[in-house]
Amino acid sequence: MTEFRVRSAEERREEILAHAAALGINEAYISTLVETFYMRVRAHPLLGPVFERAITDWPPHLATMKAFWASVALNAGLYSGKPVPAHAKHREIAPWHFDIWLGLFELTLRETAPTPGAVGYFMERAERIGQSLQLAMFGYPGIPK
Protein backbone atom coordinates (compact mmCIF):
# COMPACT_ATOMS: atom_id res chain seq x y z
CA MET A 1 0.00 0.00 0.00
CA THR A 2 1.27 3.47 -0.86
CA GLU A 3 1.79 5.83 2.03
CA PHE A 4 -0.17 9.05 1.80
CA ARG A 5 1.16 12.09 3.60
CA VAL A 6 -0.74 15.33 4.02
CA ARG A 7 1.46 18.40 3.65
CA SER A 8 0.74 22.06 4.01
CA ALA A 9 1.24 24.39 1.06
CA GLU A 10 4.33 25.76 2.76
CA GLU A 11 5.79 22.28 3.26
CA ARG A 12 5.16 21.47 -0.40
CA ARG A 13 6.79 24.75 -1.46
CA GLU A 14 9.84 24.01 0.70
CA GLU A 15 10.15 20.55 -0.89
CA ILE A 16 9.97 22.05 -4.37
CA LEU A 17 12.60 24.67 -3.50
CA ALA A 18 14.91 22.06 -1.98
CA HIS A 19 14.56 19.81 -5.03
CA ALA A 20 15.19 22.71 -7.41
CA ALA A 21 18.17 23.90 -5.36
CA ALA A 22 19.68 20.40 -5.46
CA LEU A 23 19.50 20.65 -9.26
CA GLY A 24 21.12 24.10 -9.24
CA ILE A 25 17.90 25.88 -10.18
CA ASN A 26 17.39 29.32 -8.71
CA GLU A 27 16.16 32.72 -9.89
CA ALA A 28 19.61 33.62 -11.26
CA TYR A 29 19.62 30.52 -13.46
CA ILE A 30 16.03 31.15 -14.57
CA SER A 31 17.08 34.65 -15.64
CA THR A 32 19.96 33.20 -17.67
CA LEU A 33 17.68 30.58 -19.23
CA VAL A 34 15.00 33.09 -20.23
CA GLU A 35 17.47 35.66 -21.60
CA THR A 36 19.40 33.05 -23.59
CA PHE A 37 16.33 31.26 -24.88
CA TYR A 38 14.53 34.37 -26.10
CA MET A 39 17.70 35.69 -27.73
CA ARG A 40 17.69 32.44 -29.72
CA VAL A 41 13.96 32.62 -30.41
CA ARG A 42 14.34 36.12 -31.84
CA ALA A 43 17.17 34.93 -34.11
CA HIS A 44 15.35 31.79 -35.27
CA PRO A 45 14.22 31.99 -38.92
CA LEU A 46 10.74 30.54 -38.24
CA LEU A 47 9.99 31.55 -34.65
CA GLY A 48 11.65 34.96 -34.74
CA PRO A 49 9.17 36.66 -37.08
CA VAL A 50 6.18 35.27 -35.14
CA PHE A 51 7.54 36.55 -31.83
CA GLU A 52 8.61 39.90 -33.27
CA ARG A 53 5.06 40.54 -34.51
CA ALA A 54 3.56 39.43 -31.21
CA ILE A 55 5.90 41.20 -28.79
CA THR A 56 6.44 44.92 -29.20
CA ASP A 57 8.25 45.59 -25.92
CA TRP A 58 10.76 42.88 -25.00
CA PRO A 59 11.95 43.91 -21.50
CA PRO A 60 8.48 43.55 -19.91
CA HIS A 61 7.94 40.27 -21.77
CA LEU A 62 11.24 38.87 -20.47
CA ALA A 63 10.33 39.97 -16.94
CA THR A 64 6.97 38.19 -17.31
CA MET A 65 8.68 35.03 -18.58
CA LYS A 66 11.13 35.09 -15.66
CA ALA A 67 8.20 35.38 -13.24
CA PHE A 68 6.38 32.60 -15.10
CA TRP A 69 9.32 30.17 -14.99
CA ALA A 70 10.10 31.05 -11.36
CA SER A 71 6.49 30.19 -10.55
CA VAL A 72 6.64 26.96 -12.54
CA ALA A 73 10.07 25.77 -11.37
CA LEU A 74 10.24 27.21 -7.86
CA ASN A 75 6.57 27.55 -6.95
CA ALA A 76 7.37 31.24 -6.45
CA GLY A 77 3.85 32.52 -7.10
CA LEU A 78 5.17 35.49 -9.08
CA TYR A 79 3.11 34.94 -12.24
CA SER A 80 -0.59 35.63 -12.40
CA GLY A 81 -1.14 35.94 -16.15
CA LYS A 82 -3.37 33.97 -18.47
CA PRO A 83 -1.20 32.18 -21.05
CA VAL A 84 -4.01 30.69 -23.15
CA PRO A 85 -5.65 34.00 -24.15
CA ALA A 86 -2.22 35.58 -24.56
CA HIS A 87 -1.27 32.93 -27.13
CA ALA A 88 -4.68 32.28 -28.72
CA LYS A 89 -5.02 35.86 -29.95
CA HIS A 90 -2.05 35.30 -32.28
CA ARG A 91 -3.74 33.51 -35.17
CA GLU A 92 -0.50 32.77 -37.02
CA ILE A 93 0.68 30.36 -34.31
CA ALA A 94 0.43 26.78 -35.62
CA PRO A 95 0.83 23.48 -33.76
CA TRP A 96 4.22 22.86 -35.39
CA HIS A 97 5.57 26.07 -33.82
CA PHE A 98 5.39 24.31 -30.45
CA ASP A 99 7.71 21.52 -31.60
CA ILE A 100 10.30 24.05 -32.70
CA TRP A 101 9.86 26.03 -29.48
CA LEU A 102 10.36 22.89 -27.37
CA GLY A 103 13.41 21.81 -29.36
CA LEU A 104 15.04 25.21 -28.99
CA PHE A 105 14.14 25.29 -25.30
CA GLU A 106 15.73 21.87 -24.74
CA LEU A 107 18.86 22.88 -26.67
CA THR A 108 19.14 26.01 -24.53
CA LEU A 109 18.72 23.95 -21.37
CA ARG A 110 21.34 21.42 -22.42
CA GLU A 111 23.81 24.22 -23.05
CA THR A 112 23.07 26.33 -19.95
CA ALA A 113 21.66 24.07 -17.22
CA PRO A 114 23.67 23.92 -14.01
CA THR A 115 23.14 20.13 -13.79
CA PRO A 116 21.85 17.40 -16.13
CA GLY A 117 18.87 16.92 -13.84
CA ALA A 118 17.78 20.51 -14.42
CA VAL A 119 17.19 19.71 -18.09
CA GLY A 120 14.62 17.02 -17.30
CA TYR A 121 13.07 19.13 -14.54
CA PHE A 122 12.34 22.00 -16.93
CA MET A 123 11.50 19.85 -19.96
CA GLU A 124 8.85 17.89 -18.08
CA ARG A 125 7.15 21.15 -17.23
CA ALA A 126 7.68 22.74 -20.66
CA GLU A 127 6.17 19.73 -22.42
CA ARG A 128 3.09 19.82 -20.18
CA ILE A 129 2.69 23.55 -20.74
CA GLY A 130 3.08 23.12 -24.51
CA GLN A 131 0.51 20.32 -24.59
CA SER A 132 -1.90 22.37 -22.52
CA LEU A 133 -1.58 25.41 -24.77
CA GLN A 134 -1.99 23.32 -27.89
CA LEU A 135 -5.11 21.61 -26.57
CA ALA A 136 -6.60 24.94 -25.57
CA MET A 137 -5.75 26.58 -28.89
CA PHE A 138 -6.31 23.77 -31.38
CA GLY A 139 -8.37 21.14 -29.55
CA TYR A 140 -7.69 17.44 -29.43
CA PRO A 141 -6.86 15.90 -32.85
CA GLY A 142 -9.98 14.35 -34.30
CA ILE A 143 -12.37 16.00 -31.86
CA PRO A 144 -13.96 19.29 -32.98
CA LYS A 145 -13.31 22.24 -30.72
Secondary structure, DSSP 8 states (H G I E B T S, - for coil): --------HHHHHHHHHHHHHHTT--HHHHHHHHHHHHHHHHH-TTHHHHHHHH-S-HHHHHHHHHHHHHHHHH--------HHHHHHT-TT--HHHHHHHHHHHHHHHHHH-SSHHHHHHHHHHHHHHHHHHHHHHH-STTS--
